[in-house]
Amino acid sequence: MFRRAPERVAGLALLDTGYTPRAVGEAGESERAQRLRLLELARAKGMRAMGNEWAPGMVNADRHDCAVYEAVLDMIERSTPDKFAAQIRALLDRPDATALLRDVACPTMIVCGRDDKWSPLARHEEMHAQMLGALVEWARWAAGFDTAR
């Protein structure tokens, strides 16, 4: 929405996300291969089997044997390989939003899990540094550092 009509956005919440395009070269091809392998697993053995490989990086290791983790797997299982394929296409073709972050001037909340392996805290700190015009509020429970800006 912000890319298309920034004047219509009163505030943003950026949760467990990123802003850079897929890397070029070997790193980008490795990401592509890993994502396509997960898609093949979803098509061959189902979404829950794929989720068992994909979800550990999104959920704190201390939560892998509790109801939260099972709820994440249940949510993944309710999806389909075709929807997952569309998600993968969007992730592999994602545009660079670095310049866009510099244009953000509305109140913005950045939230991420401290131990998220897929959308790490360091990436969210980088986004925070790029958003010079925004009043950024960190979710203290997630990030654990000063929210003043």
ZITA-V350205 format. One record per backbone hydrogen bond with DSSP energy under -0.5 kcal/mol. CO is the residue of the C=O (numbers start at 0). NH is the residue of the N-H. Records with the same first field share a line. If there is no record, write none. Layout:
CO: NH + NH
//
This chain:
0: 4
1: 5
4: 7
5: 8
7: 9
9: 106
11: 108
12: 14
13: 15 + 110
18: 96
23: 26 + 27
24: 28
25: 29
26: 30
27: 31
28: 32
29: 33
30: 34
31: 35
32: 36
33: 37
34: 38
35: 39
36: 40
37: 41
38: 42
39: 43
40: 44 + 45
41: 45
45: 49
46: 50
47: 51
48: 52
49: 52 + 53
50: 54
53: 56
54: 57 + 58
56: 116 + 117
59: 62
60: 63
62: 65 + 68
65: 69
66: 70
67: 71
68: 72
69: 73
70: 74
71: 75
72: 76
73: 77
75: 78
79: 83
80: 84
81: 85
82: 86
83: 87
84: 88
85: 89
86: 90
87: 91
88: 92
90: 93
93: 21
94: 96
96: 100
97: 101
98: 102
99: 102 + 103
100: 103
106: 11
107: 136
108: 13 + 110
109: 138
110: 15
112: 115
119: 122 + 123
120: 124
121: 125
122: 126
123: 127
124: 128
125: 129
126: 130
127: 130
129: 131
130: 133
133: 135
134: 107
135: 137
136: 109
137: 139
138: 141 + 142
139: 143
//
